[in-house]
Amino acid sequence: MLVELIGLWAMVSMGVHINTRTVIVTRYVIIMIFVESILWSIEKWTQDFEKLSPARPILTSTIYLMFPIIVIAVMEMLEPIGRKMAWIFIPFIISVPLIYTSQWTHLFFWYTEDNKYIANGILGIYPYILFGIYVLLFVNHYISYYFKYSKSVRVGILYVIIASIIGVLIHVIFESDTDYSTLFASVVVIYYLFLYMHTSKYDSLTKMLNRQCYYYDSKNRVNKISGVVSADMNELKWINDEYGHEAGDNALKTVARCLTEECGRNKEAYRVGGDEFIIFYFNVNKDYIKKDVQMMRDSLADTAYTCAFGYAMMPQDLDIDSVIRSADRAMYEDKTKIKNRIVNSGGVLHNRKVD
């Protein structure tokens, strides 16, 4: 466990793809797992006392409560728990006074004067149930965030979820006198590596899949690609020159949001250049792609920016590079039409104020 935690601390310090908030939260998780392990070792030592140590009920209660708070912190590693999710703290907050006073109320458990642990029937497993509730919340949080992504991502999700659930079942069913901080350490290491690999696939500005993923998917998922869309943002250079690069960055982020609204199992969008984007469609027909292109146009219409689009289907007798070139040609034709339409109407291409 110590080797894993020290290694994770080192990886966090070197991580360039993970944002600062995630790094800070991960370090807190590492510290909490280490503290829990120390507390468990001390509590284990007090079990050999002939008389009850006043510290033992406090140690046991603290260990019980550290499990759910670590799970909450692991959820926070993924994304901030906002106001809408603030309710998840309620079971923990209610449980704190109940568990800490259980030695005197005998609500869940207590210790006799000769240092024996007594559980109050079915209520005695409440601390484990509390832990299980937070693991289920973690699973739901994890699935809802990641399940829209590709199969390889979902396999990673499944692995972490199964490991967590097995840990809870062992904890509750077998009642093994084991320090589960080792399981926590392993799951958190795997989870962080998964976060790191997942984050490294995305362009840091637009949060679209990056050029490396584009190359990888064009080779390794080519059998499932049914169509390609090439998209190019209009007048990014003018925005940069007129309003500055910060405005250009904001424009790219807005365009990326419009292009990725329907991304999921059937669609992946990639930023392959400064203002150039490629979209792969998987196992869909031409009508689906045409409809999605129109949805992207409609979404852009509510912004100050425009894109040219071109698409090409993936016939069996063509390679992916040829299909991409066909989509690019269609996109440049669309770009020419957009410019001609604006000029013929007596307007100018950049006729809107950029935020």
C-alpha positions as CSV (number, residue, x, y, z in Angstrom):
1,M,0.0,0.0,0.0
2,L,2.8,2.4,0.9
3,V,4.6,1.7,-2.4
4,E,1.3,2.4,-4.3
5,L,0.6,5.6,-2.4
6,I,4.2,6.9,-2.8
7,G,4.1,6.1,-6.5
8,L,0.8,7.8,-6.9
9,W,2.0,10.9,-5.1
10,A,5.0,11.0,-7.5
11,M,2.7,10.5,-10.6
12,V,0.4,13.3,-9.4
13,S,3.4,15.6,-9.1
14,M,4.4,14.8,-12.7
15,G,1.0,14.8,-14.3
16,V,0.6,17.4,-17.1
17,H,-2.8,16.4,-18.3
18,I,-4.6,16.5,-15.0
19,N,-5.9,19.8,-13.8
20,T,-4.8,21.4,-10.5
21,R,-8.0,20.8,-8.6
22,T,-7.8,17.0,-9.4
23,V,-4.2,17.0,-8.3
24,I,-5.0,18.6,-4.9
25,V,-8.0,16.3,-4.3
26,T,-5.9,13.3,-5.2
27,R,-3.3,14.3,-2.6
28,Y,-5.9,14.6,0.0
29,V,-7.2,11.1,-0.8
30,I,-3.7,9.7,-0.5
31,I,-3.2,11.4,2.9
32,M,-6.6,10.1,4.1
33,I,-5.9,6.5,3.0
34,F,-2.5,6.7,4.8
35,V,-4.1,8.2,8.0
36,E,-6.8,5.5,7.9
37,S,-4.2,2.8,7.8
38,I,-2.3,4.2,10.8
39,L,-5.6,4.5,12.8
40,W,-6.5,0.9,11.9
41,S,-3.0,-0.3,13.1
42,I,-3.4,1.6,16.4
43,E,-7.0,0.2,16.8
44,K,-5.6,-3.3,16.1
45,W,-3.0,-2.8,18.8
46,T,-5.7,-1.8,21.3
47,Q,-7.6,-5.0,20.7
48,D,-5.0,-6.9,22.8
49,F,-5.6,-4.7,25.9
50,E,-7.1,-6.5,28.8
51,K,-9.2,-3.5,29.7
52,L,-11.0,-1.2,27.2
53,S,-9.0,1.8,26.1
54,P,-11.0,5.0,25.9
55,A,-9.4,5.6,22.5
56,R,-10.7,2.4,20.9
57,P,-14.3,3.4,20.4
58,I,-13.2,6.8,19.0
59,L,-10.7,5.0,16.7
60,T,-13.3,2.5,15.5
61,S,-15.9,5.3,14.8
62,T,-13.3,7.4,12.9
63,I,-12.3,4.5,10.7
64,Y,-15.9,3.7,9.9
65,L,-16.5,7.3,8.9
66,M,-13.3,7.7,6.9
67,F,-14.4,5.1,4.4
68,P,-17.4,7.1,3.0
69,I,-15.5,10.4,3.1
70,I,-12.7,8.8,1.0
71,V,-15.2,7.6,-1.5
72,I,-16.7,11.2,-1.7
73,A,-13.2,12.6,-2.2
74,V,-12.6,10.0,-5.0
75,M,-15.8,11.3,-6.7
76,E,-14.5,14.8,-6.3
77,M,-11.4,13.7,-8.3
78,L,-13.6,13.3,-11.4
79,E,-15.4,16.6,-11.2
80,P,-16.5,19.0,-8.5
81,I,-19.5,18.0,-6.5
82,G,-21.7,21.0,-7.1
83,R,-24.8,22.3,-5.3
84,K,-27.0,19.8,-7.1
85,M,-25.0,17.0,-5.6
86,A,-24.6,18.5,-2.2
87,W,-27.3,16.1,-0.8
88,I,-24.8,13.2,-0.9
89,F,-23.3,14.6,2.3
90,I,-26.5,14.3,4.2
91,P,-26.2,10.5,5.2
92,F,-22.6,11.2,6.3
93,I,-23.4,14.3,8.3
94,I,-26.3,12.4,10.1
95,S,-24.1,9.4,10.8
96,V,-21.2,11.3,12.4
97,P,-22.9,12.0,15.8
98,L,-24.8,8.6,15.8
99,I,-21.6,6.6,15.2
100,Y,-19.4,8.6,17.6
101,T,-22.0,8.3,20.4
102,S,-22.7,4.6,19.8
103,Q,-20.4,3.5,22.6
104,W,-22.8,5.1,25.1
105,T,-26.1,4.8,23.2
106,H,-25.5,1.2,22.0
107,L,-27.2,2.1,18.8
108,F,-24.8,0.3,16.4
109,F,-22.0,-1.1,18.5
110,W,-20.1,-0.8,21.8
111,Y,-17.2,-2.2,23.7
112,T,-17.5,-4.0,27.0
113,E,-15.2,-3.2,29.9
114,D,-13.1,-6.3,29.1
115,N,-12.5,-4.9,25.6
116,K,-15.0,-7.0,23.6
117,Y,-16.7,-5.6,20.5
118,I,-20.6,-6.0,20.6
119,A,-22.7,-5.3,17.5
120,N,-26.4,-4.3,18.0
121,G,-28.0,-7.0,15.8
122,I,-28.8,-5.8,12.3
123,L,-28.0,-2.2,13.2
124,G,-24.5,-3.4,13.9
125,I,-23.8,-3.5,10.1
126,Y,-25.0,0.1,9.6
127,P,-21.4,1.5,9.2
128,Y,-20.9,-1.0,6.4
129,I,-24.2,-0.1,4.8
130,L,-23.2,3.6,4.9
131,F,-20.0,2.7,3.2
132,G,-21.9,0.6,0.6
133,I,-24.3,3.5,0.0
134,Y,-21.4,5.8,-0.9
135,V,-19.8,3.1,-3.2
136,L,-23.2,2.9,-5.0
137,L,-23.2,6.7,-5.3
138,F,-19.7,6.6,-6.7
139,V,-20.7,3.9,-9.2
140,N,-23.7,6.1,-10.4
141,H,-21.5,9.2,-10.5
142,Y,-18.9,7.3,-12.5
143,I,-21.3,5.7,-15.0
144,S,-23.3,8.8,-15.7
145,Y,-20.1,10.7,-16.5
146,Y,-18.3,8.2,-18.6
147,F,-20.8,5.8,-20.1
148,K,-21.4,8.0,-23.1
149,Y,-17.8,7.3,-24.3
150,S,-16.4,4.4,-26.3
151,K,-16.3,0.7,-25.4
152,S,-12.7,0.8,-24.3
153,V,-13.6,3.6,-21.8
154,R,-16.5,1.6,-20.5
155,V,-14.3,-1.4,-19.9
156,G,-12.1,0.7,-17.6
157,I,-15.2,1.9,-15.8
158,L,-16.4,-1.7,-15.3
159,Y,-13.1,-2.7,-13.9
160,V,-13.0,0.0,-11.2
161,I,-16.7,-0.6,-10.3
162,I,-16.3,-4.3,-9.9
163,A,-13.2,-3.9,-7.7
164,S,-15.1,-1.4,-5.5
165,I,-18.2,-3.7,-5.2
166,I,-16.1,-6.8,-4.4
167,G,-14.4,-4.8,-1.7
168,V,-17.7,-3.9,-0.1
169,L,-19.0,-7.4,-0.3
170,I,-15.8,-8.8,1.4
171,H,-16.1,-6.2,4.0
172,V,-19.7,-6.9,4.9
173,I,-20.2,-10.7,4.2
174,F,-16.9,-12.2,5.4
175,E,-16.3,-9.7,8.2
176,S,-12.6,-10.2,7.7
177,D,-10.4,-8.4,10.2
178,T,-8.5,-6.7,7.4
179,D,-7.4,-3.1,6.7
180,Y,-9.2,-2.1,3.6
181,S,-7.0,0.9,3.0
182,T,-5.0,-1.5,0.8
183,L,-8.0,-2.0,-1.5
184,F,-8.6,1.8,-1.4
185,A,-5.0,2.4,-2.4
186,S,-5.2,0.0,-5.3
187,V,-8.5,1.3,-6.6
188,V,-7.4,4.9,-6.3
189,V,-4.2,4.2,-8.2
190,I,-6.1,2.5,-11.0
191,Y,-8.7,5.2,-11.0
192,Y,-6.1,8.0,-11.2
193,L,-4.3,6.2,-14.1
194,F,-7.7,5.9,-15.8
195,L,-8.4,9.6,-15.3
196,Y,-4.9,10.5,-16.6
197,M,-5.1,8.3,-19.7
198,H,-8.7,9.6,-20.4
199,T,-7.7,13.2,-20.0
200,S,-4.6,12.9,-22.1
201,K,-6.8,12.0,-25.1
202,Y,-8.4,15.4,-25.2
203,D,-7.4,18.8,-26.6
204,S,-6.7,21.0,-23.6
205,L,-8.5,24.0,-25.0
206,T,-11.6,22.6,-26.7
207,K,-11.9,19.3,-24.7
208,M,-12.4,17.6,-28.1
209,L,-10.5,14.4,-28.8
210,N,-7.0,15.4,-29.9
211,R,-4.9,14.6,-33.1
212,Q,-3.3,11.5,-31.6
213,C,-6.7,10.0,-31.0
214,Y,-7.7,10.9,-34.5
215,Y,-4.8,9.0,-35.9
216,Y,-5.4,6.0,-33.6
217,D,-9.1,5.8,-34.3
218,S,-8.7,6.2,-38.1
219,K,-6.5,3.1,-38.0
220,N,-8.0,0.9,-35.2
221,R,-11.7,1.7,-35.5
222,V,-11.8,2.0,-39.3
223,N,-14.1,-1.1,-39.7
224,K,-16.8,0.6,-37.7
225,I,-16.6,4.1,-39.3
226,S,-19.6,4.6,-41.6
227,G,-19.0,8.3,-42.4
228,V,-16.7,11.3,-42.0
229,V,-17.5,15.0,-41.6
230,S,-14.8,17.6,-42.1
231,A,-15.5,20.9,-40.4
232,D,-13.5,24.2,-40.6
233,M,-14.2,27.3,-38.6
234,N,-14.6,30.5,-40.6
235,E,-12.5,33.6,-40.0
236,L,-10.5,32.5,-36.9
237,K,-7.5,34.4,-38.0
238,W,-9.6,37.6,-38.4
239,I,-11.0,37.1,-34.8
240,N,-7.4,36.7,-33.5
241,D,-6.2,39.8,-35.3
242,E,-9.2,41.9,-34.5
243,Y,-10.0,40.9,-30.9
244,G,-6.9,39.0,-29.7
245,H,-6.0,35.3,-29.1
246,E,-8.2,35.1,-26.0
247,A,-11.2,35.9,-28.1
248,G,-10.0,33.3,-30.6
249,D,-9.7,30.7,-27.9
250,N,-13.2,31.5,-26.7
251,A,-14.5,31.1,-30.2
252,L,-12.9,27.7,-30.6
253,K,-14.4,26.5,-27.3
254,T,-17.8,27.7,-28.4
255,V,-17.5,26.0,-31.8
256,A,-16.3,22.8,-30.1
257,R,-19.3,22.8,-27.8
258,C,-21.6,23.0,-30.9
259,L,-19.8,20.2,-32.6
260,T,-19.7,17.8,-29.7
261,E,-23.2,18.1,-28.3
262,E,-24.3,14.7,-29.7
263,C,-21.0,12.9,-29.3
264,G,-21.2,9.4,-27.8
265,R,-21.2,5.9,-29.0
266,N,-22.1,6.9,-32.6
267,K,-20.0,10.0,-33.0
268,E,-16.5,11.2,-32.1
269,A,-15.2,14.7,-32.8
270,Y,-11.5,15.6,-33.1
271,R,-9.6,18.8,-33.3
272,V,-6.9,18.1,-35.9
273,G,-5.6,21.6,-36.4
274,G,-6.0,25.2,-35.3
275,D,-9.5,25.6,-36.7
276,E,-9.9,22.2,-38.4
277,F,-12.1,19.4,-37.1
278,I,-12.9,15.8,-38.2
279,I,-15.9,13.9,-37.0
280,F,-16.2,10.1,-37.3
281,Y,-19.6,8.4,-37.3
282,F,-19.9,4.7,-36.3
283,N,-22.6,2.3,-37.6
284,V,-25.0,5.0,-38.8
285,N,-26.5,5.9,-42.2
286,K,-26.3,8.9,-44.4
287,D,-29.6,10.4,-43.2
288,Y,-28.2,10.3,-39.6
289,I,-25.1,12.2,-40.6
290,K,-27.0,14.8,-42.7
291,K,-29.4,15.4,-39.7
292,D,-26.5,15.8,-37.3
293,V,-24.7,18.3,-39.6
294,Q,-27.9,20.3,-39.7
295,M,-28.1,20.2,-35.9
296,M,-24.5,21.5,-35.7
297,R,-25.3,24.3,-38.1
298,D,-28.4,25.2,-36.1
299,S,-26.4,25.2,-32.9
300,L,-23.8,27.5,-34.4
301,A,-26.5,29.8,-35.7
302,D,-27.1,30.9,-32.1
303,T,-23.4,32.0,-31.8
304,A,-21.3,34.6,-33.5
305,Y,-19.4,31.9,-35.4
306,T,-19.8,29.8,-38.5
307,C,-18.3,26.6,-39.9
308,A,-18.1,25.0,-43.3
309,F,-19.0,21.3,-43.4
310,G,-18.4,18.5,-45.8
311,Y,-19.2,14.8,-45.4
312,A,-18.5,11.6,-47.1
313,M,-19.7,8.1,-46.5
314,M,-17.4,5.1,-46.1
315,P,-17.9,2.5,-48.9
316,Q,-16.3,-0.8,-48.6
317,D,-13.9,-0.3,-51.5
318,L,-12.4,2.9,-50.2
319,D,-9.8,3.5,-47.6
320,I,-10.3,6.0,-44.8
321,D,-7.8,8.5,-46.2
322,S,-9.7,8.7,-49.4
323,V,-13.0,9.2,-47.6
324,I,-11.4,12.0,-45.4
325,R,-10.1,13.7,-48.6
326,S,-13.6,13.5,-50.1
327,A,-15.1,15.1,-47.0
328,D,-12.4,17.8,-47.1
329,R,-13.2,18.7,-50.7
330,A,-16.9,18.9,-49.8
331,M,-16.1,21.2,-46.9
332,Y,-14.0,23.6,-49.1
333,E,-16.9,23.7,-51.5
334,D,-19.2,24.6,-48.7
335,K,-16.8,27.3,-47.5
336,T,-16.7,28.8,-51.0
337,K,-20.5,28.8,-51.1
338,I,-20.7,30.5,-47.7
339,K,-18.3,33.3,-48.8
340,N,-20.0,33.8,-52.1
341,R,-23.5,33.9,-50.5
342,I,-22.4,36.6,-48.1
343,V,-20.6,38.7,-50.8
344,N,-23.5,38.4,-53.2
345,S,-25.9,39.6,-50.5
346,G,-23.8,42.7,-50.1
347,G,-22.5,41.8,-46.6
348,V,-19.2,40.9,-45.2
349,L,-18.1,37.6,-43.7
350,H,-17.3,39.0,-40.3
351,N,-20.4,41.0,-39.6
352,R,-21.0,40.1,-36.0
353,K,-19.4,41.4,-32.8
354,V,-17.3,38.6,-31.1
355,D,-17.5,38.2,-27.3
